[in-house]
Amino acid sequence: MSTTTKAPAVDYTIANSDVIAKYKTAGEIAGRVIEQVKALCIENAQSFDICQKGDELMTEELSKIYNSKKTSKIPKGIAFPTTISPNHIPAHLSPVNAEDEANLKLAKGDVVKVMLGIQIDGFPSIIAETVVIGASKESPVSGKTADLVVGTWKASEAAIRTFTTKHRNWDVTNIVEKVANQYGCTPLESMLTHNQERNVLYGPKEIILNPSKENKTQVDTFKFEENEVYGMDILVSTSAEGKVKESSYKTSLYKITGNSYALKMKSSHQVLGEFKEKCGGPFPYNIKNLEDARKARMGLIECCNHQVMLDYKVMTEKEGEFIAQYFTTFAITKNGIVKFTSPSFDVDLYKTDKVLDEDTSKLLEQPLKVQKKKKAKKLDN
């Protein structure tokens, strides 16, 4: 009598070194591409051209990896299409074509959020940075814009140091608010950070920024744990309230949720089928890559209404306000924080007279990696 043995379950946590390698490789590509995309963010550049180039660069880089017989079947792709979101637009702005009203011309002084990401085998490494058009070491940014960008960066760096097994999600909420306030700014209301898993961008663990009274009761309290991965999204506004509302810009990014529903419209079935064929996974996808983006919008309405798909709405702050953003993908390990994406910040581009309190300054001085204590050598008698 023969017995069959089950293959051991694959460990998809970062306890598996292969998983870490995939996150790191994805993060390295995202880091290289965002540097090239930032260089394109100059006065009079068009956001459609920049987004298009960013996606092309990611596709080009992806074509160079996991090509051997052993690895060629491992899925890989764009985890977050390139978005260019200026000034009072927090995120998700990625024009469908050159005629799209979202195809904005960048101007000197614009505060631009650049976001993109790569996934390998379902492990996404996403990054976002803020650039100010025209900023240079010879002509640094000053005033409320400098306060905003420096404050957002320091809030991000303080927040990541709060992801320890001693802390809870609300500790992150509080430190971001504390740092932002010291720079005369406000975290964007109800913006969320989630834990990540394989093929899951938005896990069940949530960290919320600037929560409303209603939000406070909706977000569960939890402690951070070893081997968790997070996509930390820090968004801060120059306004006193940090509130955003839905804009007139049409959504171009959508993702499959995995929920099922008996769709009624033929166009809904068609667009869902095309998404599954071209996107192939649970990551956001720009409808500019579909056969007919305008026609697809009809079917996407029913898909989104019944949560078969998620639309990435484009929100806006009040006109005249600015928003800055830093997004970091990282893991909590027994040896501290390991960044898979590392947003960069050049202090010489900004001139601010705002300073942090002593406790927060000390927090920022702490290394992300835990310093291992050296064992004392035994002395021979």
ZIZI-V767355 format. One record per residue. N is the residue number from 0. D_FIRST is the distance of its C-alpha to the first C-alpha in Angstrom with 2 decimals. Layout:
BEGIN
n=<N	N>
d_first=<D_FIRST	D_FIRST>
END
This chain:
BEGIN
n=<0	1	2	3	4	5	6	7	8	9	10	11	12	13	14	15	16	17	18	19	20	21	22	23	24	25	26	27	28	29	30	31	32	33	34	35	36	37	38	39	40	41	42	43	44	45	46	47	48	49	50	51	52	53	54	55	56	57	58	59	60	61	62	63	64	65	66	67	68	69	70	71	72	73	74	75	76	77	78	79	80	81	82	83	84	85	86	87	88	89	90	91	92	93	94	95	96	97	98	99	100	101	102	103	104	105	106	107	108	109	110	111	112	113	114	115	116	117	118	119	120	121	122	123	124	125	126	127	128	129	130	131	132	133	134	135	136	137	138	139	140	141	142	143	144	145	146	147	148	149	150	151	152	153	154	155	156	157	158	159	160	161	162	163	164	165	166	167	168	169	170	171	172	173	174	175	176	177	178	179	180	181	182	183	184	185	186	187	188	189	190	191	192	193	194	195	196	197	198	199	200	201	202	203	204	205	206	207	208	209	210	211	212	213	214	215	216	217	218	219	220	221	222	223	224	225	226	227	228	229	230	231	232	233	234	235	236	237	238	239	240	241	242	243	244	245	246	247	248	249	250	251	252	253	254	255	256	257	258	259	260	261	262	263	264	265	266	267	268	269	270	271	272	273	274	275	276	277	278	279	280	281	282	283	284	285	286	287	288	289	290	291	292	293	294	295	296	297	298	299	300	301	302	303	304	305	306	307	308	309	310	311	312	313	314	315	316	317	318	319	320	321	322	323	324	325	326	327	328	329	330	331	332	333	334	335	336	337	338	339	340	341	342	343	344	345	346	347	348	349	350	351	352	353	354	355	356	357	358	359	360	361	362	363	364	365	366	367	368	369	370	371	372	373	374	375	376	377	378	379	380>
d_first=<0.00	3.83	6.68	10.12	13.18	16.46	19.41	22.06	24.88	27.98	31.00	33.88	36.45	39.00	37.06	35.30	37.74	36.66	37.84	41.15	41.60	41.27	43.73	46.11	46.03	46.68	49.47	51.08	51.33	52.74	55.24	56.43	56.86	58.72	61.24	61.99	62.20	64.60	66.83	67.19	68.47	72.15	75.21	75.27	71.60	69.78	66.63	64.91	65.40	64.05	60.93	60.32	60.66	58.40	55.56	56.18	56.08	52.76	51.25	52.70	51.31	47.83	47.86	48.14	44.95	41.16	41.67	39.28	36.12	34.12	36.27	37.76	35.33	36.17	38.53	42.10	45.33	48.38	47.64	51.25	53.79	57.12	59.57	63.26	64.78	68.45	70.63	70.03	66.73	63.87	60.99	59.12	62.03	60.73	62.85	61.36	64.18	67.64	69.29	67.25	69.52	67.05	68.11	70.51	72.91	72.75	76.05	77.35	76.46	73.42	70.62	67.48	63.87	61.43	57.73	54.67	51.06	48.04	44.30	41.46	37.90	39.37	41.17	44.87	47.84	51.06	54.62	58.07	61.50	65.10	67.88	71.57	73.14	75.92	75.16	76.04	76.97	80.54	80.53	78.11	77.30	79.15	79.76	77.21	74.95	74.65	74.16	71.34	69.37	69.82	69.01	65.82	64.65	65.40	63.76	60.59	60.73	61.44	58.64	55.93	56.97	56.36	52.62	51.66	49.46	52.75	53.91	53.34	53.70	57.23	58.34	57.81	59.72	62.57	62.91	63.06	65.78	67.66	67.76	68.59	71.42	72.92	73.27	74.85	71.79	69.20	65.41	64.51	63.81	60.23	58.61	55.00	52.76	48.99	45.95	43.72	40.00	38.02	39.43	41.54	45.25	46.27	44.04	44.80	46.99	50.58	53.76	56.88	60.31	63.52	61.91	63.91	64.10	61.52	59.13	59.33	57.71	55.02	53.64	51.34	52.10	49.44	49.23	48.07	44.89	43.61	41.53	43.18	44.72	47.90	50.09	53.46	56.14	59.67	62.38	65.96	69.13	72.84	73.51	74.03	71.44	68.70	68.05	66.79	66.78	65.25	67.23	68.28	66.07	63.23	59.70	58.01	54.78	51.88	48.21	45.22	44.27	40.85	42.22	41.95	44.73	45.60	48.38	51.17	53.09	52.16	53.55	51.25	48.13	49.54	50.30	46.96	45.18	47.41	46.81	43.01	43.42	46.03	45.42	41.64	41.39	42.84	45.90	49.53	50.68	54.24	55.00	57.37	54.32	53.64	55.07	57.81	58.24	60.97	59.01	55.91	57.89	58.15	54.41	53.88	56.07	53.66	50.64	52.37	53.75	50.25	48.81	46.52	48.48	50.60	54.07	55.66	59.13	62.12	64.17	67.62	69.80	73.53	75.39	76.92	74.23	71.76	68.08	66.23	62.48	60.06	56.28	53.97	50.17	49.00	46.41	46.86	45.37	45.72	48.40	50.32	50.67	49.30	51.00	49.13	52.33	55.74	58.72	61.91	65.35	68.67	71.06	74.01	73.87	74.77	77.76	77.51	79.53	76.87	75.26	72.35	72.79	72.07	68.71	67.24	68.69	66.93	63.63	63.98	64.56	61.17	58.64	55.42	53.40	53.31	55.25	53.17	55.14	55.55	54.67	57.75	57.79	58.16	61.44	61.49	63.86>
END
